[in-house]
Amino acid sequence: MQDIHELTIICGIDKSGAKEDVEKIRICPGEIIGIVGPTGSGKSTLICDIEQLSQGDTPTRRKILINGKAPSRDIRTDPRKKRIAQLSQNMHFLADMTVEEFLRMHAKSRNRNSDTVERVIDIANTLTGESIQPGHQLTILSGGQSRALMAADIAVISDSPIVLIDEIENAGIKKQEALKLLAAEGKIVLVVTHDPVLALMTKRRIVMRNGGIRQVITTSAGEMNVCTELVKLDNYMMSLRNTIRQGGLVEEAGVI
């Protein structure tokens, strides 16, 4: 896939067959876009349309353009050319190999430096409370460890210019740090979320209902201020979680 300077969503229809309320959405590198809405509103389907680079051939009839043009068939069907990374809330490793073996294999396929493996593991360990070691078998990693490892892998080894994230708040990792990590280096990031902190960290958010896109909201200055306060509360909750995980006692409320 060529260098990407714009991703465009040409909207289609909702579950009832009615036209979506937004005609098109343009997204540029460096933008983080939230996707919000009730359960079953079509958030994950929108992510799938983008991942498939749909061309009106899915139930939503949406079209995804790269740099204003429809991608060719080989880009849509060849994983080596598509270069869209996706971090799902439901993922498990099936390969019978160690963390180090997997990362070395992936780094070699992407022509990365020999120190890349150590860097990925170091970053992954900043996202999870459970330490990941090079000799760990992939199949014994917990859900949080697996997603922390893949977030670091996407950020360091994968050169995908488009990153799709599905409910990272359920991944059992430090969600704010993970989002900042994945959004670095000018990537286009779309994140499905029910979490108010993550939703307000985005520049814009797409509101879904009944399978359709209803509006696009730009995060206001007031919402940014609310986000700042929510981050303090979220960090406090994270500290309580860690204390309880370590077997500590929480007998007094802290100052937020």
VENWOKA-V413127 format. One record per pair of residues at least 6 apart in sequence whose ideal C-beta (glycine too) atoms are under 8 Angstrom apart, sorted by sequence separation. I is the first residue (numbers start at 1). J is the second residue. D is the distance in Angstrom with one decimal. If there is no record, write none. Layout:
# VENWOKA-V413127
i=I j=J d=D
i=I j=J d=D
This chain:
# VENWOKA-V413127
i=13 j=19 d=5.9
i=14 j=20 d=6.1
i=27 j=33 d=5.7
i=37 j=43 d=5.5
i=52 j=58 d=6.8
i=54 j=60 d=7.4
i=56 j=62 d=7.2
i=65 j=71 d=7.8
i=75 j=81 d=4.9
i=76 j=82 d=7.0
i=107 j=113 d=7.6
i=125 j=131 d=5.8
i=154 j=160 d=6.8
i=169 j=175 d=5.1
i=183 j=189 d=4.7
i=193 j=199 d=5.5
i=199 j=205 d=5.6
i=207 j=213 d=7.4
i=208 j=214 d=6.8
i=243 j=249 d=7.8
i=244 j=250 d=6.4
i=12 j=19 d=7.8
i=13 j=20 d=6.5
i=36 j=43 d=7.3
i=56 j=63 d=5.3
i=63 j=70 d=6.9
i=64 j=71 d=7.6
i=74 j=81 d=6.1
i=75 j=82 d=6.0
i=95 j=102 d=6.3
i=107 j=114 d=7.9
i=125 j=132 d=5.7
i=168 j=175 d=5.2
i=171 j=178 d=7.5
i=182 j=189 d=5.8
i=191 j=198 d=6.2
i=206 j=213 d=5.7
i=207 j=214 d=4.9
i=243 j=250 d=5.8
i=11 j=19 d=7.7
i=12 j=20 d=6.2
i=25 j=33 d=8.0
i=35 j=43 d=4.8
i=54 j=62 d=5.5
i=55 j=63 d=5.4
i=97 j=105 d=7.7
i=124 j=132 d=5.3
i=138 j=146 d=7.8
i=141 j=149 d=6.8
i=207 j=215 d=4.9
i=219 j=227 d=7.8
i=11 j=20 d=3.9
i=49 j=58 d=5.6
i=54 j=63 d=6.5
i=55 j=64 d=7.4
i=66 j=75 d=7.8
i=93 j=102 d=7.7
i=107 j=116 d=4.4
i=132 j=141 d=7.0
i=136 j=145 d=7.9
i=154 j=163 d=6.2
i=206 j=215 d=7.9
i=207 j=216 d=7.3
i=48 j=58 d=7.5
i=54 j=64 d=5.6
i=107 j=117 d=6.1
i=168 j=178 d=5.8
i=179 j=189 d=7.5
i=206 j=216 d=5.5
i=207 j=217 d=6.4
i=240 j=250 d=5.7
i=11 j=22 d=5.2
i=35 j=46 d=6.0
i=49 j=60 d=5.9
i=53 j=64 d=4.8
i=121 j=132 d=5.8
i=168 j=179 d=6.7
i=191 j=202 d=6.7
i=205 j=216 d=7.3
i=11 j=23 d=6.0
i=35 j=47 d=7.1
i=52 j=64 d=7.9
i=121 j=133 d=7.8
i=130 j=142 d=5.9
i=179 j=191 d=6.5
i=204 j=216 d=5.6
i=205 j=217 d=5.3
i=10 j=23 d=7.7
i=11 j=24 d=6.3
i=45 j=58 d=8.0
i=49 j=62 d=4.8
i=53 j=66 d=7.4
i=103 j=116 d=7.2
i=104 j=117 d=5.5
i=107 j=120 d=8.0
i=121 j=134 d=6.2
i=132 j=145 d=5.3
i=204 j=217 d=6.5
i=10 j=24 d=5.2
i=11 j=25 d=7.4
i=45 j=59 d=7.8
i=46 j=60 d=7.6
i=50 j=64 d=5.6
i=103 j=117 d=4.3
i=130 j=144 d=6.2
i=165 j=179 d=7.4
i=204 j=218 d=5.2
i=205 j=219 d=7.1
i=240 j=254 d=7.9
i=9 j=24 d=6.4
i=45 j=60 d=6.3
i=49 j=64 d=6.3
i=55 j=70 d=5.7
i=129 j=144 d=7.4
i=130 j=145 d=5.3
i=203 j=218 d=7.1
i=204 j=219 d=6.7
i=239 j=254 d=7.5
i=8 j=24 d=5.9
i=9 j=25 d=4.4
i=46 j=62 d=7.7
i=118 j=134 d=8.0
i=128 j=144 d=4.9
i=132 j=148 d=7.0
i=203 j=219 d=6.1
i=8 j=25 d=7.0
i=100 j=117 d=5.9
i=103 j=120 d=5.4
i=117 j=134 d=7.2
i=128 j=145 d=5.4
i=132 j=149 d=6.0
i=151 j=168 d=7.9
i=165 j=182 d=6.7
i=202 j=219 d=6.4
i=8 j=26 d=5.2
i=9 j=27 d=7.6
i=42 j=60 d=7.5
i=53 j=71 d=4.9
i=103 j=121 d=7.3
i=236 j=254 d=5.9
i=7 j=26 d=7.5
i=8 j=27 d=7.5
i=163 j=182 d=5.2
i=179 j=198 d=6.2
i=200 j=219 d=6.1
i=6 j=26 d=5.8
i=7 j=27 d=4.6
i=128 j=148 d=3.9
i=163 j=183 d=7.8
i=175 j=195 d=6.8
i=236 j=256 d=5.1
i=6 j=27 d=7.1
i=7 j=28 d=8.0
i=55 j=76 d=7.7
i=100 j=121 d=7.9
i=124 j=145 d=7.6
i=127 j=148 d=4.0
i=147 j=168 d=7.5
i=176 j=197 d=6.7
i=6 j=28 d=5.9
i=53 j=75 d=6.9
i=99 j=121 d=6.7
i=151 j=173 d=6.9
i=175 j=197 d=7.5
i=176 j=198 d=7.6
i=179 j=201 d=6.3
i=5 j=28 d=6.8
i=53 j=76 d=4.8
i=125 j=148 d=7.5
i=148 j=171 d=7.8
i=168 j=191 d=6.6
i=175 j=198 d=6.1
i=200 j=223 d=5.2
i=233 j=256 d=5.7
i=5 j=29 d=6.5
i=52 j=76 d=7.1
i=124 j=148 d=4.5
i=127 j=151 d=6.0
i=147 j=171 d=4.0
i=163 j=187 d=5.3
i=165 j=189 d=6.8
i=169 j=193 d=6.1
i=200 j=224 d=7.0
i=232 j=256 d=5.4
i=4 j=29 d=6.6
i=124 j=149 d=4.6
i=127 j=152 d=6.9
i=147 j=172 d=7.0
i=148 j=173 d=4.7
i=161 j=186 d=7.7
i=162 j=187 d=6.9
i=163 j=188 d=7.2
i=165 j=190 d=7.1
i=167 j=192 d=5.6
i=168 j=193 d=7.2
i=169 j=194 d=6.9
i=176 j=201 d=7.1
i=147 j=173 d=5.6
i=155 j=181 d=4.9
i=161 j=187 d=5.7
i=162 j=188 d=4.8
i=163 j=189 d=4.8
i=164 j=190 d=5.4
i=165 j=191 d=4.3
i=166 j=192 d=4.8
i=167 j=193 d=6.2
i=169 j=195 d=4.0
i=200 j=226 d=6.4
i=201 j=227 d=6.2
i=15 j=42 d=7.2
i=124 j=151 d=7.2
i=144 j=171 d=6.4
i=151 j=178 d=4.8
i=155 j=182 d=5.7
i=160 j=187 d=7.4
i=161 j=188 d=6.3
i=163 j=190 d=7.6
i=165 j=192 d=6.8
i=167 j=194 d=6.8
i=200 j=227 d=3.7
i=14 j=42 d=7.2
i=121 j=149 d=7.8
i=124 j=152 d=4.0
i=143 j=171 d=7.1
i=144 j=172 d=3.2
i=154 j=182 d=6.2
i=162 j=190 d=7.9
i=53 j=82 d=7.1
i=120 j=149 d=7.3
i=123 j=152 d=4.0
i=124 j=153 d=7.9
i=143 j=172 d=5.7
i=144 j=173 d=5.3
i=152 j=181 d=7.3
i=155 j=184 d=6.8
i=169 j=198 d=6.2
i=142 j=172 d=7.4
i=148 j=178 d=7.5
i=151 j=181 d=6.4
i=155 j=185 d=7.9
i=168 j=198 d=7.1
i=197 j=227 d=6.5
i=200 j=230 d=6.8
i=53 j=84 d=7.8
i=121 j=152 d=7.5
i=151 j=182 d=6.2
i=120 j=152 d=4.7
i=123 j=155 d=6.8
i=51 j=84 d=5.6
i=99 j=132 d=6.1
i=120 j=153 d=5.7
i=123 j=156 d=6.5
i=197 j=230 d=4.9
i=50 j=84 d=7.2
i=99 j=133 d=7.0
i=100 j=134 d=3.8
i=196 j=230 d=6.0
i=197 j=231 d=6.1
i=51 j=86 d=5.7
i=99 j=134 d=5.6
i=100 j=135 d=6.7
i=98 j=134 d=6.7
i=99 j=135 d=7.3
i=102 j=138 d=5.8
i=120 j=156 d=4.9
i=9 j=46 d=7.8
i=98 j=135 d=5.5
i=99 j=136 d=5.0
i=119 j=156 d=5.7
i=120 j=157 d=6.5
i=197 j=234 d=5.1
i=98 j=136 d=6.4
i=99 j=137 d=7.8
i=47 j=86 d=7.3
i=98 j=137 d=5.9
i=99 j=138 d=6.3
i=9 j=49 d=7.7
i=97 j=137 d=7.5
i=98 j=138 d=7.1
i=116 j=156 d=6.2
i=9 j=50 d=7.2
i=96 j=137 d=7.4
i=97 j=138 d=6.1
i=116 j=157 d=6.2
i=96 j=138 d=7.8
i=99 j=141 d=7.5
i=7 j=50 d=7.5
i=95 j=138 d=5.6
i=96 j=139 d=6.7
i=12 j=56 d=7.1
i=95 j=139 d=7.7
i=112 j=156 d=7.7
i=128 j=172 d=7.3
i=93 j=138 d=3.7
i=94 j=139 d=7.2
i=112 j=157 d=5.6
i=128 j=173 d=5.2
i=14 j=60 d=7.7
i=93 j=139 d=5.8
i=127 j=173 d=4.5
i=128 j=174 d=7.5
i=13 j=60 d=6.3
i=106 j=153 d=6.6
i=110 j=157 d=5.4
i=127 j=174 d=5.1
i=12 j=60 d=4.5
i=13 j=61 d=5.4
i=93 j=141 d=6.5
i=110 j=158 d=7.1
i=126 j=174 d=7.3
i=12 j=61 d=3.4
i=110 j=159 d=6.6
i=12 j=62 d=4.2
i=99 j=149 d=6.7
i=103 j=153 d=6.9
i=107 j=157 d=5.5
i=127 j=177 d=5.8
i=11 j=62 d=6.1
i=12 j=63 d=7.5
i=92 j=143 d=7.8
i=106 j=157 d=5.3
i=126 j=177 d=6.5
i=127 j=178 d=5.4
i=10 j=62 d=6.2
i=9 j=62 d=6.2
i=10 j=63 d=4.0
i=93 j=146 d=6.0
i=9 j=63 d=7.8
i=10 j=64 d=7.5
i=92 j=146 d=6.6
i=103 j=157 d=7.3
i=127 j=181 d=7.5
i=9 j=64 d=6.2
i=10 j=65 d=6.6
i=91 j=146 d=6.1
i=176 j=231 d=6.8
i=8 j=64 d=7.1
i=91 j=147 d=6.6
i=7 j=64 d=7.1
i=8 j=65 d=4.0
i=7 j=65 d=7.4
i=8 j=66 d=7.9
i=89 j=147 d=8.0
i=123 j=181 d=6.9
i=176 j=234 d=7.1
i=6 j=65 d=7.8
i=7 j=66 d=6.5
i=91 j=150 d=6.7
i=6 j=66 d=7.7
i=8 j=68 d=6.5
i=87 j=147 d=6.7
i=6 j=67 d=5.5
i=4 j=66 d=5.9
i=5 j=67 d=5.9
i=6 j=68 d=6.3
i=4 j=67 d=6.4
i=87 j=150 d=5.9
i=2 j=66 d=7.6
i=87 j=151 d=6.0
i=174 j=238 d=7.1
i=1 j=66 d=6.9
i=2 j=67 d=7.0
i=87 j=154 d=6.4
i=85 j=154 d=4.6
i=1 j=71 d=7.4
i=85 j=158 d=5.1
i=1 j=75 d=5.6
i=85 j=160 d=3.8
i=83 j=159 d=6.9
i=84 j=160 d=5.8
i=87 j=163 d=7.2
i=83 j=160 d=4.6
i=85 j=162 d=7.2
i=86 j=163 d=7.6
i=87 j=164 d=7.2
i=89 j=166 d=5.2
i=83 j=161 d=6.3
i=84 j=162 d=4.6
i=85 j=163 d=4.9
i=86 j=164 d=4.4
i=87 j=165 d=4.8
i=88 j=166 d=4.9
i=89 j=167 d=4.4
i=83 j=162 d=7.1
i=84 j=163 d=7.8
i=85 j=164 d=7.1
i=86 j=165 d=7.7
i=87 j=166 d=7.0
i=89 j=168 d=7.3
i=1 j=81 d=5.7
i=84 j=164 d=6.6
i=86 j=166 d=7.3
i=1 j=82 d=6.4
i=87 j=168 d=6.6
i=89 j=170 d=4.8
i=1 j=83 d=4.7
i=89 j=171 d=6.2
i=87 j=171 d=7.8
i=87 j=182 d=7.4
i=50 j=162 d=7.3
i=51 j=164 d=5.9
i=129 j=242 d=6.2
i=50 j=164 d=6.2
i=129 j=245 d=6.4
i=47 j=164 d=5.0
i=47 j=166 d=6.0
i=44 j=166 d=6.1
i=29 j=161 d=6.7
i=50 j=190 d=6.6
i=47 j=190 d=6.7
i=47 j=192 d=6.0
i=46 j=192 d=8.0
i=32 j=179 d=7.0
i=44 j=192 d=6.4
i=43 j=192 d=4.5
i=32 j=183 d=4.9
i=60 j=211 d=7.0
i=60 j=212 d=7.8
i=30 j=183 d=7.7
i=7 j=162 d=6.4
i=33 j=188 d=7.8
i=35 j=190 d=6.1
i=30 j=186 d=4.8
i=33 j=189 d=7.0
i=34 j=190 d=7.9
i=35 j=191 d=6.8
i=36 j=192 d=8.0
i=4 j=161 d=4.7
i=29 j=186 d=4.3
i=30 j=187 d=7.5
i=31 j=188 d=6.1
i=32 j=189 d=4.6
i=33 j=190 d=4.9
i=34 j=191 d=5.7
i=35 j=192 d=4.6
i=36 j=193 d=6.5
i=3 j=161 d=7.6
i=4 j=162 d=6.9
i=29 j=187 d=6.6
i=30 j=188 d=7.8
i=31 j=189 d=7.2
i=32 j=190 d=8.0
i=33 j=191 d=7.3
i=34 j=192 d=8.0
i=35 j=193 d=7.2
i=36 j=194 d=7.3
i=29 j=188 d=5.7
i=32 j=191 d=6.6
i=34 j=193 d=5.9
i=1 j=161 d=7.5
i=28 j=188 d=7.2
i=46 j=206 d=7.2
i=27 j=188 d=5.4
i=46 j=208 d=6.7
i=27 j=190 d=7.5
i=36 j=199 d=5.5
i=34 j=198 d=6.8
i=34 j=199 d=4.7
i=43 j=208 d=5.2
i=42 j=208 d=4.8
i=45 j=211 d=6.7
i=34 j=201 d=7.9
i=41 j=208 d=4.1
i=42 j=209 d=7.8
i=46 j=213 d=7.3
i=34 j=202 d=3.8
i=41 j=209 d=5.2
i=42 j=210 d=7.3
i=32 j=201 d=6.8
i=33 j=202 d=5.9
i=36 j=205 d=5.3
i=41 j=210 d=6.7
i=42 j=211 d=3.9
i=32 j=202 d=4.6
i=33 j=203 d=6.9
i=34 j=204 d=7.2
i=35 j=205 d=7.0
i=36 j=206 d=7.2
i=37 j=207 d=6.0
i=41 j=211 d=6.9
i=42 j=212 d=6.5
i=32 j=203 d=5.9
i=33 j=204 d=5.5
i=34 j=205 d=3.5
i=35 j=206 d=4.9
i=36 j=207 d=5.9
i=37 j=208 d=3.3
i=38 j=209 d=7.1
i=31 j=203 d=5.4
i=33 j=205 d=6.9
i=34 j=206 d=6.9
i=36 j=208 d=6.9
i=37 j=209 d=5.7
i=31 j=204 d=7.4
i=33 j=206 d=6.4
i=35 j=208 d=6.5
i=7 j=188 d=5.3
i=25 j=206 d=6.8
i=4 j=188 d=6.9
i=22 j=206 d=8.0
i=25 j=213 d=7.5
i=21 j=212 d=7.0
i=22 j=213 d=4.8
i=25 j=216 d=6.0
i=20 j=212 d=4.3
i=21 j=213 d=6.6
i=22 j=214 d=7.4
i=20 j=213 d=4.6
i=21 j=214 d=4.9
i=22 j=215 d=6.6
i=16 j=210 d=6.3
i=18 j=212 d=6.9
i=20 j=214 d=7.5
i=21 j=215 d=6.3
i=22 j=216 d=6.0
i=14 j=209 d=7.8
i=15 j=210 d=5.2
i=16 j=211 d=7.7
i=14 j=210 d=4.9
i=15 j=211 d=3.5
i=14 j=211 d=4.3
i=15 j=212 d=7.2
i=14 j=212 d=2.9
i=13 j=212 d=6.9
i=11 j=212 d=7.8
i=11 j=213 d=5.4
i=9 j=213 d=7.8
